[in-house]
Amino acid sequence: MTELSSQLISEATNIDVRQADEVAEGMFEGAIHICLDDLPDKVDEIRTFETPLILYCRSGKRSEKACLFLEENGFSNVHNGINKEHLESF
């Protein structure tokens, strides 16, 4: 994984792709929750975001799937944030 710069993190829209029960335990401040399973239904909404996208989950597997899905649907500035702890370390 490429290390995410502090500038990218401050400019990006952070999307938490975990399940609702996981998000209920807490999520990255300012992040938007869009469950991985809901991404296909939210593509048009996500297209309205004018910032880079950082997707994260607990282990990085779901966020990687989310990044690949978005790239396959025409998104180019998407990044796997691995997990919220990684993002909070900046």
VOBA-1610 file (N, C-alpha, C; in pm, whole numbers, padded with zeros to 5 digits, always signed):
BEGIN
Met+00084-00118+00000Met+00000+00000+00000Met+00088+00124+00000Thr+00045+00222-00073Thr+00116+00350-00071Thr+00076+00426+00054Glu+00174+00486+00115Glu+00145+00563+00236Glu+00063+00685+00198Leu-00038+00712+00277Leu-00123+00828+00252Leu-00061+00951+00316Ser-00052+01058+00241Ser+00006+01180+00296Ser-00095+01252+00384Ser-00044+01333+00474Ser-00131+01413+00561Ser-00218+01505+00478Gln-00162+01560+00371Gln-00238+01650+00285Gln-00354+01576+00220Leu-00328+01457+00166Leu-00434+01378+00104Leu-00543+01348+00205Ile-00505+01307+00324Ile-00603+01273+00426Ile-00688+01395+00462Ser-00627+01513+00472Ser-00703+01632+00509Ser-00796+01678+00398Glu-00765+01646+00272Glu-00847+01689+00159Glu-00953+01586+00120Ala-00936+01464+00161Ala-01018+01353+00112Ala-01153+01342+00182Thr-01243+01273+00114Thr-01365+01226+00176Thr-01336+01084+00224Asn-01353+01061+00352Asn-01328+00930+00411Asn-01457+00851+00416Ile-01453+00731+00361Ile-01572+00646+00357Ile-01544+00517+00432Asp-01624+00493+00533Asp-01617+00372+00614Asp-01707+00267+00549Val-01650+00155+00504Val-01728+00054+00433Val-01765-00065+00521Arg-01751-00050+00653Arg-01784-00160+00744Arg-01936-00173+00760Gln-01977-00280+00825Gln-02118-00303+00856Gln-02166-00206+00964Ala-02296-00183+00969Ala-02355-00088+01064Ala-02321-00122+01209Asp-02321-00250+01245Asp-02290-00286+01384Asp-02146-00252+01421Glu-02055-00258+01324Glu-01916-00221+01350Glu-01903-00069+01366Val-01974+00003+01281Val-01970+00150+01286Val-02030+00200+01417Ala-02127+00128+01470Ala-02189+00168+01597Ala-02087+00172+01710Glu-01978+00098+01696Glu-01873+00097+01798Glu-01780+00217+01783Gly-01794+00291+01674Gly-01713+00410+01651Gly-01655+00410+01511Met-01635+00532+01461Met-01572+00544+01329Met-01491+00671+01322Phe-01410+00684+01219Phe-01323+00797+01199Phe-01406+00926+01195Glu-01366+01026+01271Glu-01438+01152+01278Glu-01450+01214+01140Gly-01573+01250+01103Gly-01598+01314+00975Gly-01619+01218+00859Ala-01604+01089+00884Ala-01621+00990+00776Ala-01768+00972+00744Ile-01791+00922+00625Ile-01925+00887+00579Ile-01935+00735+00581His-02046+00684+00629His-02064+00539+00632His-02141+00495+00509Ile-02077+00416+00427Ile-02145+00349+00315Ile-02095+00205+00317Cys-02180+00117+00362Cys-02145-00026+00372Cys-02102-00078+00235Leu-02003-00164+00232Leu-01953-00222+00108Leu-02068-00276+00022Asp-02161-00345+00084Asp-02274-00403+00009Asp-02363-00297-00055Asp-02361-00174-00002Asp-02444-00066-00055Asp-02376+00019-00161Leu-02247-00003-00185Leu-02174+00080-00281Leu-02241+00087-00419Pro-02286-00027-00476Pro-02347-00017-00609Pro-02466+00079-00613Asp-02542+00086-00505Asp-02658+00176-00501Asp-02619+00320-00473Lys-02496+00345-00432Lys-02451+00479-00391Lys-02353+00542-00489Val-02327+00478-00601Val-02227+00529-00696Val-02259+00672-00739Asp-02385+00700-00772Asp-02420+00835-00817Asp-02396+00937-00707Glu-02428+00902-00583Glu-02402+00992-00470Glu-02252+01015-00453Ile-02174+00909-00464Ile-02030+00920-00446Ile-01968+01005-00557Arg-02024+01001-00676Arg-01974+01083-00787Arg-01984+01232-00756Thr-02070+01270-00664Thr-02085+01412-00631Thr-01973+01463-00542Phe-01897+01374-00482Phe-01786+01416-00396Phe-01674+01469-00485Glu-01628+01587-00457Glu-01527+01651-00542Glu-01387+01639-00483Thr-01367+01544-00396Thr-01238+01525-00330Thr-01188+01383-00357Pro-01060+01359-00330Pro-01013+01220-00335Pro-01093+01137-00234Leu-01100+01009-00254Leu-01172+00920-00164Leu-01075+00827-00094Ile-01089+00818+00038Ile-01015+00719+00115Ile-01118+00626+00177Leu-01107+00499+00143Leu-01200+00400+00196Leu-01130+00319+00302Tyr-01202+00288+00408Tyr-01140+00208+00513Tyr-01239+00113+00576Cys-01184+00010+00641Cys-01261-00089+00714Cys-01172-00137+00829Arg-01199-00253+00881Arg-01120-00303+00993Arg-00985-00359+00950Ser-00984-00441+00845Ser-00858-00507+00807Ser-00800-00459+00675Gly-00879-00391+00594Gly-00832-00346+00464Gly-00886-00429+00348Lys-00945-00544+00377Lys-00996-00630+00270Lys-01120-00571+00204Arg-01215-00528+00283Arg-01337-00469+00226Arg-01307-00335+00159Ser-01220-00257+00219Ser-01187-00128+00157Ser-01113-00149+00024Glu-01033-00255+00015Glu-00967-00286-00112Glu-01071-00325-00217Lys-01169-00407-00178Lys-01277-00443-00271Lys-01353-00319-00314Ala-01378-00229-00219Ala-01450-00105-00250Ala-01371-00019-00348Cys-01241-00008-00327Cys-01156+00069-00418Cys-01161+00010-00559Leu-01148-00121-00568Leu-01152-00187-00699Leu-01286-00166-00767Phe-01395-00178-00691Phe-01528-00156-00747Phe-01540-00015-00802Leu-01498+00084-00724Leu-01510+00223-00769Leu-01421+00249-00890Glu-01300+00195-00891Glu-01213+00211-01007Glu-01276+00150-01132Glu-01340+00034-01116Glu-01407-00030-01228Glu-01525+00052-01278Asn-01573+00142-01194Asn-01687+00227-01229Asn-01644+00371-01258Gly-01519+00389-01296Gly-01473+00516-01347Gly-01408+00611-01249Phe-01394+00572-01124Phe-01330+00658-01025Phe-01179+00640-01036Ser-01105+00751-01024Ser-00960+00739-01039Ser-00882+00781-00915Asn-00941+00856-00827Asn-00867+00907-00712Asn-00919+00842-00584Val-00906+00709-00577Val-00951+00633-00461Val-00831+00565-00395His-00836+00558-00262His-00723+00505-00185His-00774+00415-00075Asn-00701+00306-00051Asn-00735+00216+00058Asn-00668+00268+00184Gly-00747+00314+00279Gly-00695+00366+00405Gly-00667+00257+00506Ile-00687+00131+00470Ile-00668+00012+00552Ile-00766+00008+00668Asn-00751+00099+00765Asn-00844+00100+00877Asn-00837+00237+00946Lys-00933+00262+01033Lys-00939+00395+01094Lys-00817+00425+01179Glu-00756+00324+01240Glu-00636+00348+01320Glu-00522+00401+01233His-00512+00349+01112His-00409+00397+01020His-00434+00546+00990Leu-00557+00581+00961Leu-00588+00721+00930Leu-00564+00810+01050Glu-00601+00764+01168Glu-00586+00848+01288Glu-00441+00866+01328Ser-00352+00786+01270Ser-00211+00800+01307Ser-00146+00922+01245Phe-00213+00988+01153Phe-00157+01106+01087Phe-00197+01232+01157
//
